[in-house]
Each structure stands twice: as C-alpha cells, then as structure tokens.
Amino acid sequence: FAESGAVPAPAGQGDVTDTDEDACSDCARDPLAPDAPQSEFPQLLAPTWDSASGEGRLGVAIYYSPSCGHCTVFREEVWPAIAEEYRERLDVAWVDVSEAEGMAALEATEARLGTRAPDIPVVVVGADAYLYDLDMGRLGDAVRAAIEEGLESGTASSGEVGESAEPGGAPAPAAGNEAIHVAYVEKDGCSDCARARLVLDALQPEYPQMVVTTWNSVRDAALVEAAGQHLGLPDADRLLAPSVYVGSQALLGDDITLANVRTFLQEYAPSGAPAFWEGLEVTAGRESIAARFARMGPLAVVAAALLDGINPCAFATILFFVSYLAVSRRSRRDLLFIGLTFTAGVFVTYLLVGLGAMRLLQLASAIRIVGPILYGAMAVGCLVLAGLSLYDYILARRGQLKDMRLNLPEGLRERIRGRIRAASGAYVGAAFGSGLIVSLLELACTGQVYLPTISFMVTVPEMRGSAIAYLLLYNVAFVVPLVVVLLLAVYGVSAMRVQDWFVRNAARTKLLMSALFAVLAGLLATQAVGL
C-alpha cells in the first residue's frame, strides 16, 4: 500500500484531487479533474488487524480508489464528522482497490461474507457489517449506525480486512514482453461494469504488457457479436456487459474477479495474447445478429417484453398517481388519462432508446441522485394520506362524514370543477415526466439481450423496416403489465365515486384506503432506499 500523504493514482490518471459528486458520471470510478487542488487520504494500514486493533476498539475498513469521485466525497464530506465523533474508539484502514493487493483484500472479504458490491466505496464495520451505497449521505448514516451497534455489542476488535487466499501473496508474473491483448465489453448505465474496470486497472501495474481495448455492447454490437461467435459463446452471452475476452477465453459478469483475470494473464504472460478480433469480419457479426433476430419471432419478442415489463418501480408510481387523484375525487376518465400519460412516458423513453437514443442511459446516473428524493417524497405523501384516511375512518365510524379531512367543502369543490381542465395539464406533465424518470432508472437492467439486439438492427438499412416493427411490438408488450395494473387500480378506486355506496361504506372505505396508502408508502420507501 502507499505511504501516508498524497496517494498516487494509477498511471495516467493523476494524483488524488478534491471534487464533488459531479466528478463521477455513473460508476464512481472516473478520474477526478487533473487541475483540482491536491488532497490527501488518511494513512493507509496494512491488510491485517493483528497489530492495529486495540482492546475495546472497533475495526473499520474503507475500500476506495484514488480516482473514485464518490470515495473522495465520502472522505471529505462524510467521514470527518464520524471520525471526530468516535475518535480513539476506532481502528481505521483505508484500502486502495486500485492496487492488486487492495482488490484481493476486498474480494476476500466479500467471499467471507457472501456478498458483492458493484462499485466502491465499500465500508466494512466490525466482523460482518458490509455497507455499500452510492448515496454518500445514506452510506454515512449506515456506517454510523453500524459503529454504534458494534461498540455496544462488546465485540469491538473483531473486524478485519480480508486477506488474499493465495499463499504467500500474488503469484509473480511469468516472464515475457509480448503484449497481452484484452477486450473489455461495457454498456452505458451498467453499474457492474465499474467493478470489472477496477479489476483491470488494479492488474495493470502487475502486467504492464496488458493492452485493454474497450467496446460498447450496443455501439460496437457487430464486433462484440463476432468476437463472441469466435470464442464459441452461447447466443445469450454474446452481448452481455461486463465481459472480458483474453486469447481464446472469456469471463462474464461476476466472474470478472481479480483472481480469475490474473489466472488468464498469468497463462498468456510468456507468449502474449493476440488481438484476435482484428482478423474478424464485422459482417459475420452483423449476419449472426440478423440470424438471431430472424429466429426471435413475434412471440419471443412479446414474451421477453412482458417479462421485462413486470416492473415494481413503475407499478408503485402509477398506483400513487391513481390513488392520489382518486382521493381528490377525479373522474374515472381523468384517472385513466393521467395513468395512460405516465405509461406513454415509459413507452416513449424505451422507443427512443431502441431507435438509437442510447445516450439517454447516460442520464441515469444523474437521475439516480434525483430518484431517491422523488420516491422518498412520494412515500411521505402516502404516509400523510394514510394518516388522514385513518382519521377519516374514525370520524366516519362516529357518523361525522362532513368533518372528514379528505373531503372538499362544497364551495371549493364547485370552484375546482371549473378549473379541472387547466389543472389536468399539470397532472399530465407530472405523470409524463415521472414515466420518463422511472424508465431511465430501469433502463440499465432491462432487456439485456433482446433490446440491444433490436436497437442494433434499427441501424442496419436492409433490416430497418422489420426492426422498427419488432421494436414497436416490444414496447407495446412492455407496457401491457403497466396498463393492466392501471386498469385494476382505476376499477378498484372509482367505485368509491358512487355517493350512496360511499355513505353506506364510508368507514370501511377509509380504512381500506389508509391500508392502501400505507402499503404504497412502504413500496415507495423501499424503492427509494434501493436506488
């Protein structure tokens, strides 16, 4: 590990610099601005607690990279207050995963705990409190809570930094100066790709002859397909990100670990690994995708879209709109119109992506910051409505229907009726915008094979007509589950508009509405925490 003071970044990336969250576009691994003022990380400890932990002190390991924007935000804005609060009660190790030893320590810790984060920073408190979140405020709160629990449990010195399972440390690279060409496949908005890139960066100093060529699974789809075909990969694995190709071998997804990549590099170190893709015909990749496209057929596209369309995030959001508008006594027509507008936002977003607007994925990183705020606000709104509905239930049981909080005074109701047309525009805009936001949040994890394949086919002139037809079919099927949920919700809440029924069942209705809002609040809060 580096000595205390300024920590050098990997070659070509510059020293540690001061920044804010904007320095990281998505994966929290982008280099910081080279002209920003230099900043120092705390002293780094060796990956063992044997000589570091003292009696009654809690071990905390922070896995970071000098080129990680979120890591710097955590260190500069979050960690100082925690360190000041607990002072000498902690033994802290800052573990640099941009070095092979640090990455090996992180992987060993994750293997011991049976978990894995797609990115950094990762904080381990005590023996088993593994914490990861790209919202640095939430991460700080979780770290503080884990520290409190660890100190109160009386097992303060049990934490440890993971050690590599390899006896005697990493194997020495085999002699050889021949280039080892590695192809790395990534995708816009892919959080798991950050971890794969960190592994390659960590091994670069150990294998300076490694030459990494980066492909995008959509923009370079023909070449990625041809390479996968050359390596004998199954159809479903050829456009996946992240992927790493070395020589005649491939690693996909979570298999891209330090140990696995190092094994490949060790094997090819004596003689090198050629850039086998340089001799491939891109036309072969295009033909392979076209053949798979022809085999898909309408039923396969519909099945894939329906499966991808089962989206709890979108379900919770549309239920919130429908329930909120129902409480405001909007007509069934209004409920359907607002819900269909939200659905249209989802449909338009995916259609634009399929037509080549893949740069929308790059907005997902910014939306991920806004997302928790959006869902958190809606969760609070649902909790308020749940409380008011419960209060109305009590009043209804007493026969005080006119005093219920979620009823509008008659005079105000008449005035609102006259402005429904103008007000509905605002609801429409909010619904459509929410549909766009929810779609951007979910883009990176839906349609891993089918949507990229169809998107690529749109760029092939001779297949454009069929590809657009399939794309429209895909997107129509994709929103069908959302429309079903909308219809069920509208049917369920619109019955309450019948005045006689409402009077007879007011108390029961209010109790059910309170329960509905409470469930929605839980769903939305869970979504906010998970973003």
C-alpha positions in Angstrom: 0.0 0.0 0.0 1.0 3.6 -0.5 2.6 5.5 2.3 0.7 8.3 4.2 0.3 11.6 2.4 -0.6 12.1 -1.2 -1.6 8.8 -2.7 -0.5 8.3 -6.4 -3.3 7.3 -8.7 -2.9 4.6 -11.4 -0.7 5.6 -14.3 -2.1 8.3 -16.5 -4.9 9.3 -14.0 -3.1 12.0 -11.9 -2.9 12.4 -8.1 -5.8 12.4 -5.7 -7.8 15.6 -6.2 -10.6 17.4 -4.5 -14.0 17.1 -6.2 -17.7 16.7 -5.6 -20.2 14.1 -6.7 -20.4 15.6 -10.2 -16.9 14.3 -10.9 -18.4 10.8 -11.2 -20.8 10.3 -14.0 -22.1 6.9 -13.2 -19.6 4.3 -11.9 -17.8 6.3 -9.2 -14.5 5.4 -10.9 -14.0 8.2 -13.3 -10.7 10.2 -12.9 -11.0 13.4 -10.9 -10.3 16.7 -12.6 -6.5 17.0 -13.1 -6.4 20.7 -12.3 -8.3 20.4 -9.0 -6.3 21.1 -5.8 -4.4 18.1 -4.4 -5.9 16.3 -1.4 -4.6 13.6 0.8 -6.1 10.4 2.0 -5.5 9.3 5.7 -2.7 6.9 6.4 -3.3 3.5 5.0 -2.9 0.4 7.1 -1.7 -3.0 6.0 -4.5 -5.5 5.4 -4.4 -7.1 8.9 -5.7 -6.2 12.3 -3.1 -8.2 14.2 -1.1 -5.1 15.2 -3.7 -2.4 14.6 -6.7 -3.3 16.8 -6.7 -2.3 20.4 -8.9 -3.7 23.2 -12.3 -2.1 23.1 -11.8 -0.5 19.7 -13.8 -1.2 16.6 -12.2 -2.1 13.3 -13.4 -0.2 10.2 -12.1 -1.0 6.7 -12.9 1.5 3.9 -12.3 0.2 0.4 -11.7 3.1 -2.1 -9.8 4.2 -5.2 -7.9 7.5 -5.5 -9.6 8.1 -8.9 -13.1 7.5 -7.4 -15.2 10.6 -7.2 -17.7 9.2 -4.6 -14.8 8.0 -2.5 -13.4 11.5 -2.3 -16.9 12.9 -1.4 -17.2 10.3 1.4 -13.7 11.1 2.7 -14.1 14.9 2.5 -17.8 15.4 3.4 -18.9 12.4 5.4 -16.1 10.7 7.2 -14.6 13.6 9.1 -17.7 14.0 11.3 -17.7 10.3 12.0 -14.0 10.2 12.8 -14.4 13.2 15.1 -17.3 11.7 16.9 -15.7 8.4 17.7 -12.0 9.5 17.8 -9.9 6.8 19.5 -12.6 4.2 19.6 -12.0 3.1 16.0 -9.1 1.4 14.2 -9.5 2.5 10.5 -7.9 1.0 7.4 -8.2 2.8 4.1 -7.7 0.0 1.5 -6.8 1.1 -2.1 -8.5 -1.3 -4.5 -6.7 0.3 -7.5 -3.8 -1.8 -6.3 -4.0 -5.6 -6.7 -3.4 -6.2 -3.0 -6.3 -4.0 -2.1 -8.7 -5.5 -4.6 -7.7 -9.0 -3.4 -8.5 -7.9 0.2 -11.9 -6.7 -0.9 -12.7 -9.9 -2.8 -11.6 -12.0 0.2 -13.8 -10.0 2.5 -16.8 -10.4 0.1 -16.1 -14.1 -0.2 -16.1 -14.5 3.6 -19.4 -12.5 3.9 -21.1 -14.0 0.8 -21.9 -10.6 -0.8 -20.5 -8.3 -3.5 -20.9 -4.6 -4.4 -20.9 -3.5 -8.0 -18.8 -0.4 -7.2 -17.0 1.5 -4.4 -16.6 2.8 -1.8 -17.4 -0.2 0.4 -17.2 0.1 4.2 -16.9 -2.9 6.5 -17.5 -2.3 10.2 -16.5 -5.0 12.7 -16.7 -8.6 11.5 -19.7 -8.6 9.2 -21.3 -5.1 8.7 -20.8 -4.8 4.9 -22.0 -1.4 3.7 -22.4 0.0 0.2 -24.4 2.8 -1.2 -23.7 5.4 -3.9 -25.6 8.0 -1.9 -22.9 9.2 0.4 -25.3 10.6 2.9 -27.1 7.3 3.3 -23.8 5.4 3.4 -22.6 7.7 6.2 -25.8 7.1 8.2 -25.4 3.4 7.8 -21.8 3.5 8.9 -22.6 5.5 12.0 -25.4 3.1 12.9 -23.1 0.0 12.4 -20.4 1.7 14.5 -22.9 2.3 17.3 -24.1 -1.3 17.2 -20.5 -2.7 17.1 -19.4 -0.6 20.1 -22.5 -1.6 22.1 -22.1 -5.3 21.3 -18.8 -5.6 23.1 -17.0 -7.2 20.1 -15.2 -4.1 19.1 -12.0 -5.5 17.8 -13.3 -8.4 15.7 -13.3 -6.6 12.4 -10.6 -7.4 9.8 -9.5 -6.5 6.3 -9.8 -9.6 4.1 -6.6 -11.3 3.1 -5.9 -12.9 -0.3 -6.5 -16.7 -0.3 -3.3 -17.1 -2.3 -0.5 -18.4 -0.1 2.5 -16.1 0.0 0.6 -13.3 -1.8 0.0 -12.9 -5.5 2.0 -15.1 -7.9 4.9 -13.5 -9.7 4.0 -12.7 -13.3 5.7 -15.0 -15.8 8.5 -13.6 -17.8 7.6 -12.2 -21.2 7.3 -8.9 -23.0 4.7 -9.9 -25.6 1.5 -7.8 -25.4 -1.5 -9.4 -23.8 -4.5 -8.0 -25.6 -7.7 -7.9 -23.6 -11.1 -6.9 -24.9 -13.4 -5.4 -22.3 -17.1 -5.0 -23.1 -19.1 -2.4 -21.2 -22.5 -0.7 -21.5 -23.8 2.8 -20.7 -25.5 2.8 -17.4 -24.0 -0.5 -16.3 -23.0 -0.3 -12.6 -21.4 -3.7 -12.6 -19.0 -2.6 -15.3 -17.3 -0.2 -12.8 -16.2 -3.2 -10.7 -14.8 -5.0 -13.7 -12.9 -2.0 -14.8 -11.4 -1.6 -11.3 -10.1 -5.2 -11.6 -8.3 -4.5 -14.9 -6.9 -1.2 -13.5 -5.6 -3.0 -10.4 -3.7 -5.6 -12.5 -2.2 -3.1 -15.0 0.9 -2.4 -12.9 1.5 -6.1 -12.4 1.1 -6.8 -16.1 2.3 -3.7 -17.9 2.2 -5.6 -21.2 -1.6 -5.8 -20.9 -3.4 -3.8 -23.6 -7.1 -3.2 -23.0 -9.5 -2.5 -25.9 -12.9 -1.2 -24.7 -16.1 -2.0 -26.6 -19.7 -0.8 -26.1 -22.2 -3.7 -26.3 -24.6 -1.5 -28.4 -22.4 0.8 -30.4 -19.9 -2.0 -31.2 -22.5 -4.7 -31.3 -21.4 -6.3 -34.6 -17.8 -6.6 -33.4 -18.8 -7.9 -30.0 -21.1 -10.4 -31.6 -18.3 -11.6 -34.0 -15.9 -11.9 -31.1 -18.4 -13.9 -29.0 -19.1 -16.2 -32.0 -15.3 -16.7 -32.5 -15.0 -17.7 -28.8 -17.9 -20.1 -29.1 -20.1 -18.2 -26.6 -23.8 -19.0 -26.5 -26.1 -16.5 -28.2 -27.4 -15.2 -24.9 -23.9 -14.3 -23.7 -22.5 -12.5 -26.7 -23.8 -9.0 -26.0 -23.6 -9.1 -22.2 -21.8 -6.4 -20.2 -19.4 -6.5 -18.5 -17.4 -9.1 -20.3 -13.6 -9.7 -20.7 -12.0 -11.6 -23.6 -8.4 -12.8 -23.4 -7.0 -15.1 -26.1 -9.5 -17.9 -26.5 -11.2 -17.4 -23.2 -13.9 -15.2 -21.8 -15.1 -14.0 -18.4 -18.7 -12.7 -17.9 -20.3 -10.6 -15.2 -19.5 -11.6 -11.6 -16.8 -14.0 -12.8 -14.6 -11.0 -13.6 -12.6 -11.1 -10.4 -9.0 -10.3 -9.6 -8.1 -14.0 -9.2 -9.8 -15.1 -12.5 -8.4 -12.3 -14.6 -4.9 -12.8 -13.1 -5.1 -16.5 -13.9 -5.8 -15.6 -17.6 -3.0 -13.1 -17.7 -0.6 -15.5 -16.0 -1.4 -18.1 -18.7 -0.7 -15.7 -21.5 2.2 -13.8 -20.0 5.1 -16.0 -21.5 3.9 -15.7 -25.1 1.3 -12.9 -25.1 -2.3 -12.9 -26.4 -3.1 -11.6 -29.9 -5.8 -9.1 -30.6 -7.8 -11.9 -32.3 -10.7 -9.6 -33.2 -8.5 -7.7 -35.7 -8.9 -10.6 -38.1 -12.6 -10.9 -37.7 -15.1 -9.9 -40.3 -17.6 -7.5 -38.8 -20.0 -8.6 -41.5 -20.1 -12.0 -39.7 -21.3 -10.3 -36.5 -24.0 -8.5 -38.4 -25.1 -11.7 -40.1 -25.2 -13.5 -36.7 -27.3 -10.8 -35.1 -29.6 -10.8 -38.2 -30.0 -14.6 -37.9 -30.8 -14.4 -34.2 -33.2 -11.5 -35.0 -35.0 -13.7 -37.6 -35.2 -16.6 -35.0 -36.7 -14.4 -32.4 -40.2 -14.1 -33.9 -43.1 -12.1 -32.6 -43.9 -14.5 -29.7 -40.3 -14.4 -28.4 -40.2 -10.6 -28.5 -43.6 -10.4 -26.7 -42.6 -12.9 -24.1 -39.3 -11.1 -23.4 -41.0 -7.7 -23.3 -43.8 -8.9 -20.9 -41.1 -10.3 -18.6 -39.1 -7.1 -18.6 -42.3 -5.1 -18.2 -43.0 -6.6 -14.7 -41.6 -3.5 -13.1 -42.4 -2.9 -9.3 -40.9 0.6 -9.5 -43.3 1.7 -12.3 -46.2 -0.2 -10.6 -45.8 1.7 -7.3 -45.5 5.1 -9.1 -48.7 4.7 -11.2 -50.6 3.4 -8.2 -49.5 6.6 -6.3 -50.9 8.8 -9.1 -54.2 6.9 -9.3 -54.7 6.8 -5.6 -53.8 10.5 -5.1 -56.2 11.6 -7.8 -58.9 9.3 -6.5 -58.7 11.0 -3.1 -59.1 14.3 -5.0 -62.4 13.0 -6.4 -61.1 13.0 -10.0 -63.3 11.1 -12.5 -62.5 7.7 -13.9 -61.8 9.4 -17.2 -59.2 11.6 -15.5 -57.6 8.6 -13.7 -57.3 6.7 -16.9 -55.9 9.7 -18.8 -53.3 10.5 -16.2 -52.3 6.8 -15.8 -52.0 6.4 -19.6 -49.9 9.6 -19.8 -47.5 8.0 -17.3 -47.5 4.9 -19.4 -46.8 6.9 -22.5 -43.8 8.4 -20.8 -42.4 4.9 -20.3 -43.3 3.9 -23.8 -41.7 6.9 -25.5 -38.5 6.5 -23.4 -37.9 2.9 -24.4 -38.9 3.6 -28.0 -36.3 6.4 -28.3 -33.7 4.1 -26.8 -34.5 1.4 -29.3 -34.3 3.9 -32.2 -30.7 4.7 -31.3 -31.0 7.3 -28.5 -28.8 5.2 -26.2 -27.2 8.3 -24.8 -30.3 8.6 -22.6 -28.7 5.9 -20.5 -26.0 8.4 -19.5 -28.7 10.5 -17.8 -29.4 7.5 -15.5 -26.5 8.5 -13.2 -27.9 11.9 -12.6 -31.4 10.5 -12.2 -30.2 8.1 -9.7 -29.4 11.0 -7.4 -32.9 12.5 -8.0 -34.6 9.1 -7.8 -34.4 8.6 -4.0 -35.7 12.1 -3.5 -38.6 11.5 -5.8 -39.6 8.2 -4.3 -39.0 9.4 -0.8 -41.3 12.4 -1.3 -44.0 10.2 -2.7 -43.6 7.8 0.2 -44.0 10.7 2.7 -47.1 11.8 0.8 -48.6 8.4 1.0 -47.9 8.3 4.7 -49.7 11.6 5.2 -52.7 10.3 3.1 -52.7 7.1 5.2 -52.9 9.1 8.4 -55.7 11.3 7.1 -57.6 8.3 5.8 -57.3 6.7 9.2 -58.5 9.9 10.9 -61.5 10.0 8.5 -62.2 6.3 9.3 -62.6 7.3 13.0 -64.9 10.2 12.1 -67.0 8.0 9.7 -67.5 5.5 12.5 -69.0 8.3 14.5 -71.2 9.4 11.6 -69.3 12.7 11.1 -69.0 12.4 7.4 -69.0 16.2 6.7 -66.0 16.6 9.0 -63.7 14.2 7.2 -60.4 15.7 6.2 -60.2 14.3 2.7 -63.5 15.8 1.7 -63.6 19.1 -0.1 -66.0 21.9 1.0 -68.9 22.2 -1.5 -68.0 25.8 -2.4 -64.4 24.9 -3.1 -65.5 21.8 -4.9 -67.6 23.9 -7.3 -64.6 26.2 -8.0 -62.3 23.3 -8.6 -64.7 21.8 -11.1 -64.4 24.9 -13.1 -60.7 24.6 -13.2 -60.3 20.9 -13.8 -59.3 21.5 -17.4 -56.4 23.8 -16.5 -55.3 21.7 -13.6 -55.3 18.5 -15.5 -52.5 19.8 -17.7 -50.2 20.0 -14.6 -51.1 16.4 -13.7 -50.4 15.3 -17.2 -47.0 16.9 -17.2 -46.1 15.4 -13.9 -47.3 12.0 -14.9 -45.4 12.0 -18.2 -42.2 13.3 -16.6 -42.4 10.6 -13.9 -42.8 8.0 -16.6 -39.6 9.3 -18.2 -37.7 9.2 -14.9 -38.8 5.7 -13.9 -37.8 4.5 -17.3 -34.3 6.0 -17.1 -33.9 4.4 -13.7 -34.7 1.0 -15.0 -33.0 1.1 -18.4 -29.7 -0.4 -17.3 -31.3 -3.6 -16.0 -34.0 -4.4 -18.6 -33.7 -6.1 -22.0 -30.2 -7.3 -21.5 -30.2 -9.2 -24.9 -33.4 -8.5 -26.8 -33.5 -4.7 -26.6 -29.8 -4.2 -27.5 -30.2 -6.6 -30.4 -33.3 -4.9 -31.7 -31.6 -1.5 -31.2 -28.7 -2.6 -33.3 -31.0 -3.9 -36.1 -32.5 -0.5 -36.5 -29.1 0.7 -37.7 -29.0 -1.9 -40.4 -30.7 -0.4 -43.5 -31.8 -3.6 -45.0 -33.5 -4.7 -41.8 -34.7 -1.3 -40.6 -38.4 -1.9 -41.5 -38.7 -5.2 -39.7 -36.6 -4.0 -36.8 -38.8 -0.9 -36.2 -41.9 -3.2 -36.3 -40.3 -5.5 -33.8 -39.3 -2.6 -31.6 -42.9 -1.2 -31.6 -44.2 -4.7 -30.7 -41.6 -5.0 -27.9 -42.6 -1.7 -26.4 -46.3 -2.2 -26.7 -45.9 -5.6 -24.9 -43.5 -4.0 -22.4 -46.2 -1.5 -21.1 -49.0 -4.1 -21.1 -48.4 -5.1 -17.4 -48.4 -1.4 -16.5 -51.7 -0.9 -18.3 -53.2 -3.9 -16.5 -52.2 -2.5 -13.1 -53.6 0.9 -14.1 -57.0 -0.6 -15.1 -57.2 -2.7 -11.9 -56.4 0.4 -9.8 -58.9 2.6 -11.6 -61.6 0.0 -11.3 -60.9 -0.5 -7.7 -60.9 3.1 -6.6 -63.5 4.5 -8.9 -66.3 2.6 -7.3 -66.0 4.9 -4.3 -67.3 7.7 -6.5 -70.9 6.3 -6.2 -72.2 8.5 -3.4 -74.8 6.2 -1.9 -72.3 3.4 -1.7 -69.7 5.7 -0.2 -72.1 6.9 2.5 -73.0 3.3 3.5 -69.4 2.1 3.4 -67.5 5.3 4.3 -65.8 3.9 7.4 -64.7 0.7 5.7 -63.6 2.6 2.6 -61.4 4.9 4.6 -59.8 2.1 6.5 -59.0 0.3 3.2 -57.7 3.5 1.8 -55.5 4.0 4.8 -54.1 0.5 4.4 -53.5 1.0 0.7 -51.6 4.2 1.3 -49.5 2.6 4.0 -48.6 -0.3 1.6 -47.8 2.2 -1.1 -45.6 4.2 1.3 -43.7 1.0 2.1 -43.2 0.2 -1.6 -42.0 3.7 -2.4 -39.7 3.9 0.6 -38.2 0.5 -0.3 -37.6 1.8 -3.8 -36.0 5.0 -2.6 -33.6 3.1 -0.3 -32.7 0.6 -3.1 -31.7 3.3 -5.6 
